């Protein structure tokens, strides 16, 4: 066999019974040694990577649909499909599959034999075909039983499908349906319901093409109205013919496209509303129905996109001021459905689709639509806008920046979105949540582009904070109004302004959404949001919300402040201290009392972060201004730890020499593990005397009486050389404790050093004969000198 290459799209059926596009490439058939057989290979047209490698199994059922589709199942609940660009390519690959399986290429499905006994299989194979009873009113019960008995067997389903196709049986059944309906023959109508439902479960494309044809589909729906389990028949046809009316908002000149739209709508209605909810087994048997709808939608979008005259007229009417509201309503609903259908396209085709809409002026059209009073129209416009933002946020950002040069802030597209979010009338703010998600995507620097000539992040954020941020924060500023000055909870003499705000549930939900977006900005925007918060005093207004009766809003406010503190930015810290912005946090903590809840945990975690990260400025501010309110909290050690940090800072400020001495004696301040300490002690006292350099004095010669300054002078010199035995001895004594005492008394250290010096007997300068012996004695009497590596520990 020679390899053939045809352009195809590869699809897989996901758990939701929807087709996922896996990419576009070229298909070929070739022998694969690893798979030990002829296989279908699809290589991506972009980079040549292997999209599909599937062995043509002799027992696998392949289906050929609509002349350009081949569908099959490789495993349970794993369906594959190849959509060919050309019919010729589909026919050639189909011939290869049939050749491997030994089938006639004229069939649309290869046979599958599973779950049958040998006797049944022999009987079925020896039978020339399935003979259907005459299509008569008196034989409908027999037909229904035959269909029901054939469904469990794949081979019998195949034979039944072939018999229905070859004899034109479906059209005869639909003629009987009309007769039964005229005669009001309920028994016959119930049998026809079972028969038509069973034909759906045959999962055969050729049968669907007959059933969904223009002359048959309404009768098929009629048969499915008479469910035997229901006391009264449904009225699906009445709904489709009277209530659901097809409106051509823009005249469609292509009759094939018009017929395809009608067919797709009705088949979708059958799937969603007419057919009963399928069992797991039946759902797998309806995969062809899902595929039929999916590929119909792909075809519709492609045909509309290629019709330039249609799209031009659509957008011209959308933006025309003379277009009445009802007409615009129909236009925007059509555009919404059009965008929804586009989600079935493969990525490159979807890119072309949205570029076409952008060139046609979809964003200016949305700006007009969002200004309308009709809530339903605005909702449809929001859905269209979400498709655009998710597809290409940079395209939307570029548009709003360009229009800011010509229009006022009030009519900018992004400000219209913010206003609709703020004015959402839904008690649950469903629309506001959707719009907030879109705003978050637009201001997210992670999806902003950076080129050699310009940085989208810098340009857009400058635009957003200049033209849009005041609109976003307006509800926050309006709902936290100043009432009167008050004293702090501590004894410190400073005053704050008390703010009051509307604490109803819907307002609190809106404020929570705004604060969450501001928190996102604090994390990702740094410079712009910092200036805005400090200049507009935003943090003070947000902390007013900690007094809300709604815990979710108070927690939003705490998260906002926690995010700011987590940056460890001294500009923010000075702003917090200057305005005493820990006061509402402390008040919320004290008002919460002994309740163990999220507010309690969030506030304690905030103070614990300040303690662990040793944010010195905030530590001092908290202790100096709020200690009296916090000193009695003893069920956690956070606040006592903060007080200890504060005292350590004060001690270092009061004794700068001690602080420098401490930095010499140790490099890190931490609690040591007991086992590590024992090892270091053992190494210290077991240090080999031979580590000392020959001829070097252990202790420098000195007079009998030394002042403190005289004593420190040789120590300083020796410390520069990292050889000072006396200080190392003192350091060894400190290492023997389990914790470095930060308040080590310098005077005590000097006393210890002086005592050690007094115990050493130094050699006389004129005793030349015993010099070597005396040096050895001094080595034995003095503490051993550590290695240089021990100084670093």
N, C-alpha and C positions, 0 to 999 in steps of 0.2 A: 504494500500500500504506500502511496506517496502522500506526504504531508500536505495539508491544505490550510491556508490562513484566511480567516474572515474576521472582520471587526465585530466584537460582541461586548455586551455588558453582562457582568456576573452578578447574580442576586442570590441571597440566602434568606430563608424564612425564619424570622426570629420567634421568640416565645409568645409575643403578642399577635402572632399570625400576620405580621406585616413584613413586606419584602425590604431587605436592606441592600443597598447598592455597595458592592465590593470593589468596583473599579471597572475600567474599560481596557480592553486589550485585543489580542488576536488569538483565535483558537486554532488548534491543529490536533490531529490524531496521530499517535506514534506509539511504537512498542517501548515500554518502560521496563528495563531489566529488574529494577527494584520491586515493581508491582507484579512482575511476571505476566504481563499481558498488554493488549492495546489500551491506550488511555487517552482521555481528553486533556489537553494542555492549553492553558490560557496564560499568555505573558502580557504584562502591562505595557501599553503603548508608550508610557512616559519614561520608564527606566528599564524595561525588560524583565522586571522581577516576576516571579511565578505567582499568579493569582489563583490558579486552580490546577490541580493534578488529580484526576479522577479516573480510576480504572473502569473500563466498560465491562461491567459484570454481566455474565450471561443470564442471571436470574433477576436483574434489576429492571423494573418497569420504567421505561422512558416514554414521555408523552410529547407529542408535537402539537403546538397550539398556535392558532392565528397565523400560520405560515412562517413566522419569524421567531418562535419560541420553542425551546426544548426544556422540559421540566422533569426532574426525577428526585427520588429520595435515596440518600446514601446510608442513612441510619434512621432509627426511630426519632421522629420529630426533628429531622435535619433535611430540609428540602433545598434543592439547588435549581437555578434557572439560568439559561443562556438566552439573552435577547439579541438577535442578529440585526445588523444594519440592513442586510440584503437578504431577500428570500433565497437567492441562489446559494449563499453560504449556509443557510439553515438546511436546505435540501441536501447539500453535499455531506455535511456532518451527520445528518440523519441517516443517509445511506451507509456511512461508515459504521454507525451504531447497529443498524439492522444487519449489516454484513457480519459483524462480530457475533450477533445473537442468532443469526440464521433466520431472519424475519424478512417479510416482504416490505420494501420501503413505502408501499402505498398505504400501509396502516398508519394510524395516528398514535397508537400506543402499543408497546410490546407487552407480551403476556408475562404474568407473574404467578408462580405456584408456591403457595405457603399454607401451612396449617391445614393440610388435607390428608386424609388417610390414603394409603396406596390404592385401595379399592375405589374410593371416590375419584382419585386422580385418573385412574385407568378408565373409569366409566366416562368421565368428562372428556378425556382426550379421544376416546373412541367415538364419542358422539359427534356427528357432523356439525351440529349447531343447536341453538336453543329455538324451539318452535313456540311462538306466541299464540295464545288463543285468539280467535276472531275478535275484532274490536266491536263488540256489541254490548248493548245495555245489560243484557242478562248474564254476560260473562265478566263483568267488572270485578266481582268478588274473586273470581279465579285469577284474573290478572294481578290484583292486589296481593294475593297469596304468593304468586310466582315471584313478583318483585321482592317481597319480604324474605322469601326463602333463598334468593340469589345473593343478597347483600353480604352474608358472612363469608362467602367464597370469592376470592379475587378472580378466579378463572370464570366462574359463573357470572360475576358482575361484568366481565369483559364480553362474554357471549350475549348477555342480555343487552348491553349497550350496542353491540353490533346489530342485533336483531331490531332494536328500536330505530337505529339509523337507516338500515336497509329497507325497511318496510314502510317508512314514513309514519310510524305508529303514533308519534306524539301528536301530529296534526289530527289524526283520527280520534285520539282521546279528547282533544280539545273540542272537536265537533260534538262528541257525546256530552261534554260538559255543558255546552249551550242547550242541548236537548234536555238534560236533567234539570237545568236551572229553569227552563220554561215550564217543565212539568212539575217543578218543585219536588223532585225526587230526592229526598234527603239521604236515603240510603246510598243511592248511586253517587251523590256528591261527596259523601264521606269516604267511599271507596276511591274516588278520584283524588281526594286529598292525600290518602296514603300512597297512591301510585305516584303522584307528582313529587311528593316529598322523597320517596325512594329513588326517583330518577335523579334528583339533586345529589343524593348520596352516592350515585355512581361516579361522580367526580370526573365527568367526561366533557371536554371542551366542545366537541362536535355537537353534543346534545344541547349544551348551553347556547350555542349559536342559533339553533333552531328555536329553543324556548324563549330567547331574548330578542328574537326578530320583531320587527314593528307589528306584524300581523298576529303574533302569538303571545306576546308578553303580558298583555292585559288579561287574557284568558287564563294564563298560568297563575297570575296573581288571584284571579277569581277562584280557581281551584283551591288555593291555599287559604281562602276565607272560611271554608267549611271544615273547621277542625272538629272532629267527633267529640273531643273532650270539653268543648265549649257549648253552653246551652243555646247561644245565638251566634250566627255568623258575623265575622268582622266586616267592616265596610272600607276596605283598603282602596278599591277602585273608585269609590265615591270621593275619597280624599284626594287621590291622584288626579282626578278629572275636574273636580270643582274647587277644592281648597288650594291644592298645590298647582299653581299655574306657571307655565314657563313664560318669562318675559325677556324679550330681546332688548336689553337696554341700549345696545348698539346693534343694528341689523347685521345678521350673519349671512353672508352671501354664499358660503360653501354649504351645500345641502348635506354633504357627508359629515361635516363637523356638527351641524345641527342635530342630525340623527344620532351621532355618537354621544352628544351631551344628554339627549333624552334617554338613551339606553343606559348610560352610566348612572343617571339619577334613579331610574326605576330599579336597576339591579342592586344599587346600594340600599334602596328602600326595602327590597326583598330580604337582603341580608340582615338589615338592622331591625326591621319591624315585622315582616311577614313570617319568615321562618321561625320556628320555635327555638329557644335557646338550646344549642346542641350539647350533647354529652361530649366527654373527652374523645371517645371513639369517633363520634360523628363529626366533631370539629376537624379532626385530621382528614376525614373524608371530604371536607368542603374546601380543601386547600386550593383547588382549581377555581372555585368561585372567588376567593380572595385574589388570586392571580388575575382573573378576568377583569375585576374592577381596577386593580393596580395599574395594569398596562393600558387600560382604557384612559385613565387619568393622564398617564405619561403622554399618550398620543394626543389628547385634547390640548394640553399645555403646549406641545410642540406645534400643533396646527395654528393655535391662536398667536403664538409668538412669531410665527412666520408671516402672519397677516398684518403687515405694517399699516395698512389703511384702517384696519379695525382699531389698533392701539392708538393711532394718532387721533381718531375721532373720540375715543374713550377719554383721553386726557384733555382734549380740547373742551369737552362738555363738563368735565369735572372742575376746571378752572374758570369756566365762563360764568361771569356774574349774572348773566341772564337765565342760567339754568335754575329751574324752580327746585324747591327743597325735596319734593317727592322724587323727582328725577335723579337728583344728586344722591338721595338715599339708595335708590336702586343701583346706581353706578358704583357707589362705595361698597355695597354688599357684594356686587359682582367681583370687584377688585379683590376683596377679602378672600372670596372663594378661589379666585385665580391664584393668589399667593399661596393659599393652603394646598392647592393642587401641585404647586411648584416643588413642594417638599418631597415629592416622589421622584424628582429628577436626580440624575447623577451629578456629582459636584461641579464638573466643568460646564454642564448644561445649565445648572442652577446659577452659576456665576454669570453666564451670558444672559440669563433671564433677568436677573436683578440689574445688570448693567443697562439692559434695554429699558427697564422701568425708570432707572435714574435718568437716562438720556431723554426720556419722554416727559420728565418733570413731575415725578411722583411726590417728591418732598414738598414743593410749593403747593401741590394739590392737597396734600395732607394738612398743610397749614390752613387752607381755606376750610377744610372739613372740620377741623378741630375748633374753629370759631363758631360753628353752628350750635343751636340750642338743643337739637334733638339728641337725647342721651344715647339712643341706640346707634345713631350715625357716629357719634364720637367714640363709642365703644368699638365699632368696626374699624374706625380709623386708628385707634390704639393698637388693635391686633395687627393691622398692616404695618404700623410703625415698629412693632416688636419684631416682625419678620426682618425688616431692614436693619435694625440695630444688631440683631443676632447674626445676620449675614455679614455686615460690614460696618462697624461703628465708625471707622475713619471717614467713610463717605458722609455719614450724618454730621460728624463734627465739622468737616470741611464746609458743608452747606450752611450750618448755623453761623460759622465765623464769617462767611462771605455776606450773608444777609444782614449781619450786625452793622456793616458799613453803610447800609442803605435804609434800614428800618429802626424804629425806636425799640427800646428794651421790652416794652409791653407786648409787642406783637411778634417777638422772636419765637421760633418754633419750640425751642427748649423751655422757654418761659411759659408757653402755653401748656406744655406737658406738666410743668411744676404746678401751675394754677389748677389744672384738672385733678392733680393728685391732692391738692389742698382742699378742693371743693367737692371731693367725692361724697355723694349722698348715701352710699351703702353703709349701713351700720357696722358691718364688719370690715369696711374699707378694702374690699377685694380689688377694686380698680386701682386704689392708691398703692397697694402692695406691688401690683404689676408694674406701675409706672416708676416706683422707687427702684425696682430691680433694673429697669431700663436706664435710669439716671446713673445708677451705680456702674453699669457697664460703660456708659459714655465717659465717666470721669475716672475710670480705672487706667492708670498709667501702663499696666501690663500689656494692654492691647493697643497702645499708641505707637506710632511709627517714628523712627528717627533716621534721617537721611543726612548726607553731607551738607546740604544747603539749609535745612531747617529741622527743628525738633518740634514735632507735633505736641509733645507734652508741655513744653514751655508756652507755646502759642495758645493752645486751647485752655490751659489752666489760667493763664492771664486773662483770657476772654471770659471764662466762667466766673472767676471771682470779681471781675469788674461789672459784668452785665447780669449775672444770674444768681449769685450767692445771696444777695439781699432779698430776692424773691423767695428763695428756699427757707431762709431763716426768719422770715416775717412772722409766721405763726408762733415761733418760739419767743420772739421779742414781744409780740402782742399779748401773749398769754402769761407772761411773767412781768407784771407791772409793779412799779415801786409803790409801797404803801406808807411806811413810816420807819424812822431809825430805831434801832434797838441795841441793847448791850449784849456783849458776848457772854457765853455761859461761864467763862472763867473770870478771874478777878482782874484780868488785863483791861486797861482803860482804853478801849477803842470801840467804834460803832460801825454797825453794818446797816444796810437798808433791807427791810423785810419786803419780799415780793409775794404777791398773791397770784394765783392762776386758776383757770377753770379746770376742775378736776373730774369732769364727766368722762365716761368711758371712751366715747368716740374721739374727743379732743386728746385724751391721753394716748390713744392709739396713734393718732397723727403725729403728736410730739415725739413718741417713741420712734417712729419711722425716721423722722428728721434727725433726731439725735444719733440713731444708728448710722445714718449716712455721714454725719459730721465725724463720728468716730472712725469710719472708714477713711475719711479725708485726712484726719490726724495721722493715721498710720502711713498713708501713701503720698501725701502732698507736701508735707514738712513746711517749706518756706511760706507758701501762699496761705495755708490755713493758720499758721502761727501768727502771721501779721493780722489776719482777720479776727482770730480769737482775742488777741491782746488789745487790738484797737477797738473792737466792739464789745469787749467784756463779756464774751460768750460763755465762758466757763461759769461765771457767777450766775448767769441766767439758767444755765443747765442744772446747776446744783440746787436751785430752787425746787426742782422736780423731785429731790430726795424726800421732800415732805409729802409727796402724793400718797393717797390711800391705796393706790394701785401699785403693787410691788414691782410689776414688770417695768413701769416707768421709772421708779426709783433706781432699779438695777441698771437701766439704760444710762441714767445720769452717772452712776458710780463707774460703769464701764468706760464712759467718756473720760472721766478724770483719771482713772487708772491707766488708760492708754497714754494720756499726756505725761503722767509721772513716769511711766515705763520708758519714755524717751530719754530721761535723765538729762534734759536740756535746761541749762541754768537760766535761759530767758524765761521759760515757762515757770521754773522754780521761783524766780524773783517775782514774777507776776502773781503767783499763788500766795507768796508770803506778804507781798505789799498789800494785797487785798484781803488777807486773812480768809482764804477760801477753804481752809480746812474746817472752819466753824460749822457750816451746814452738815458736813460729814460727821463731825463729832456729835452734833445735835441729833442727827438721825441714829447714830449708834446708841446714844444714851436713851433716846426715846424708845428705841426698840427693846430696851431693858434686857432681861435675861432670856428672851426668846431665842432659840437656836434655829435660825432660818437662813435663807440665802443672803438677806441683807446683812445679817450679823457676820456671816462668813466672808462676804465680799469686802466689807470694811476692814475686818481684821487682816485679810490678805493684803490689802493696800498698805496698811501700816507695817506689816511684816516685810513687804518688799522694800520699804524705805529703810528698815533696820538691816536686813540681810545685805542689800546693795550699798549700805553705809552712805546714803545721800545726806551729807553732813549738814547742808543748809536747811533741808526740810526737817532733819532730826532736831536741830536746835530750835527751829520755829515751833515744832509740835510740843516739845517739852516746856519751852518757855511760856507758851500761851495756853496750852490745854492740859497740862499735867494734872492740875487739881481735879479735873473732871474724869481723868483716866486712871489715876493712881490706885483706885480701889478695885480695878479689874484684875483679878488674880487667877481666873480659870484658864488663862493663857499667859505665857511669859513675854508676849510681844511688847507690851508697853513698858514692863520693867527692863526688857532688853534695850528698848529705845532710851530709857533713862540712863542705863549703863553706858551706852554709846555716847550719850551727851556728856556724861561725867568724864569719860576718857578724852573726849575732845577738849574739854575745859582744862583737864590736867596737862595735856600736851601744850595748850596755849599758855598756861601758867609756867611751865617748866620746859622751855624750848631745848635746853641742853640735855635734859632727860630724854626728850624725843629723839635727838640725834644719837645719844648713847644707845637707845633701844634699837635704832636702825642698824647700829654696828653689831650689836650682840645677836640679832636675829633678822632674818630676811622676811619671815612671814609670821603673822599672828593667827594661831589656830590651836585647837586642842589636839594633842598628839595621841595616837593609839598607844595603849599601855605596852603592847608587845614591841612596838617600834622603839619606845623609850628604853626598855630593858636592853635591847640590842645595842643602842647607842651608848648607854652607860658602860656596857661590857667592853665595847670597842675603845671607849675613852680611857678606862683604867688599865686596859691591857696593851696600850700603845707601847711599842718597842722603844726602848731608850736610844737605840741606834738611829732612830729617825732624826735625832738632833744632829745638827752640823757640828763637826769638830771645831774646837776653839771658840765656840760661841757661848757667851755667858747666858746662864738661865735667867738671872736677875741682874740688871745693870748695877755697878758699884754705886753706893750712896753713903752719905754721912749718917751718924747716929740719929740726928734729929732732922726731920724733913717737914716742911710745910705742905699744905694741900696742893698748892700750885707747883711746888717742886716735885711732888709725887706724880701729879698728872702729866708733867712734861715728858719724862721718859716713857710713860705709858702711851702717850700720843705718838711718839716716835716709833715705838714698837708696833703699834697697831697699823701704822702705815706699811710696815714690813710684813704684817700678818704673822708675827712670831712672838707675840706678847704672852708669856706663860701665865702671868698673874691674872690677866683678864680672861684668858681661856679657862683658868681654874674657876674663876667666878662664874663664867658661862656654864661650866660643867655642873656647878652647884645648882644653877637655875634649871638646867636640863633634867636634874633629878626630880624636880617637881612635875606634876601632871599638867600644869597649865602655866604659861608664861604670865607672871603677874604684871599687868600694865602699869601698876602703881609702884613699881620697884623703887625703893628709896635710894637716891644717889648718895646721900650721906652715909647710909649703911654700907654701900659698896666701897666708898672710900675708906671707912673704918676697917672693913675686912681686908682691903688691900694693904692698909698700913700695918695691920697685925701680922699679915703674912710676910711683909718686908722685914719686920722686926725679928721674926723667927729665923731669918737666914743669916748665917755667919759668913761674911765675905772675906776673901783672902787679902792680906796686906800687900801693898804695892812692892815692898822691899823683900818679900819672901820669895825669891826666885827659885830656890831649891825645891820647894814643895808645891810649885805652881800646878803641875799636872795632877798631882794627887788631890789638891784642894779643888780643882775643877771637877774632878770625878765625884768628890764628896758633895759638892754643890748640886750636881746632877741628881744624885740619889736622894738628897734631902728635899729638893724642890719638886713640885708637881710635874709629871711628864708633859712634854710639849706634843700637841696633836699634830697630825699631818695637815697640810694646807687644805686638803679636801674637807677636813672637819670644820674649818672656819665657815665654809659655805653652807654647812648644815645648821 
